[in-house]
Amino acid sequence: MIGRNGEDWAVFWCSLLSPLLVGEIPADQRGRYFRELSEEERLLPNGRRKRISVRTLRRQWSRLREQGVPGLFRRRRKDRGQARKAQADLLARAVELKKEQPYRSDQVINPILKREFGRVVPRSTLYLVADQLRQIVRSTLGPTGWHLQLERPRNGSPRRLSRAPRPDQRKTLA
């Protein structure tokens, strides 16, 4: 399987469109060439076998002519790392549930979300959002001289948050 970076896709499209690029196929036969290519199943750079539509071939040819080889590179989404609109209310409710009870895990929050929205939030997304929320709270509070620390008792009782002096501000006993 070929890698998933943009160079592999650019090479793939160049190899398909090279007869057009070097002039082996005249402009009046371009449509026929695209139809022939679309009828064959191809191994894509992501490892899948698939037929490529005529429309996709035309779009890639246009990008190659107008922007050159860099135009064939795969582009990242502009909203990468942000919640999609359909999930914004779901994540807002998940954050609200986490604020109400900071020790709620994904195993407790997701059944509530499933009941209210009919969907769940992946564990990794839930903890990513919770971590971003923690950073926002820290930056809002500023340096208070105190921080929250997670106490881990040895007797098997549940962990809990407690306020403690920040490590850099603790006084050493001498």
ABEGO torsion letter per residue (X at the ends): XBBABAAAAAAAAAAAAAAAAAGABBAAAAAAAAAAAAABBBBBAAGBBBBBBAAAAAAAAAAAAAAEAAAABBBBBAABGBBBAAAAAAAAAAAAAAAABAABBAAAAAAAAAAAAGBBBBAAAAAAAAAAAAAAAAAAAEBAGBBBBBBBBAAGBBBBBBBBBBAAABBBBX
